[in-house]
Amino acid sequence: RRQRQMCIRDSYWLELIDRDGILSPLEPRFEIHIEHDEPPSISLSAPTDQTFVTPNAQVRIRAIIKDDLALDSVQLKLLLSDDNTTEEHTVELYRTSLRKPEQRQSVSSNGKILSIDHLWDLTEYPMLHPGMELELTVIAQDFKPQTGASGKRLLHCISPAQLQDQITQQQTTILSHLVHILRVQQQTRNQTSELKIQVEETNALRTTDFDQLQSAELTQR
């Protein structure tokens, strides 16, 4: 584990003495701070790992990059591969000299922070086809230069028909869960309705009735 070096602080100034040995008063002092420069750190929130995409998809790239001094550039490193082909590509996400107005490094107590929100167009890669895998990593560099990298994300390219099949399966699963929940809710309502009528008529509950209420509560959870 890397240990952060302590900050070194010092100061300097100029003393002017005339021929009579008289020292000039109130010389300005200049402070020098020397701090250890850590490499950038990257938190990649989108896309998630094991995501399915089509060849004409637009993929949202979201990342937070931090550096203790200043960032120079951020790139998306991409590896396209299948059983026969492997290709590497680089997408420029940020560069200090070419930054867009909305791309600004904010300042915090921990240094500089840059938010990346980029819409990545897969139609720019005509070789991309269903069955290929896309391995992507976000790389950031400061001015030292030092480099930091995010965790890798693996995307699977599928056809629009395969994507539609996946959506249909997910919808079927969700519908099945909703039907089950509705059935449980109806059973619980029937139980509590019977007990409500009993309380209204007798103003009392039996021990078994309390057990029934507890069972209904657990079912709700």
Beta strands, then each sheet from edge to edge (+ up, - down):
strand 1: 8-13
strand 2: 29-34
strand 3: 41-46
strand 4: 51-53
strand 5: 58-67
strand 6: 71-81
strand 7: 86-95
strand 8: 106-108
strand 9: 111-121
strand 10: 133-142
strand 11: 147-149
strand 12: 153-157
sheet 1: 1+ 2-
sheet 2: 3+ 5- 9+ 8-
sheet 3: 4+ 12+ 10- 6+ 7-
sheet 4: 4+ 12+ 10- 11+
end
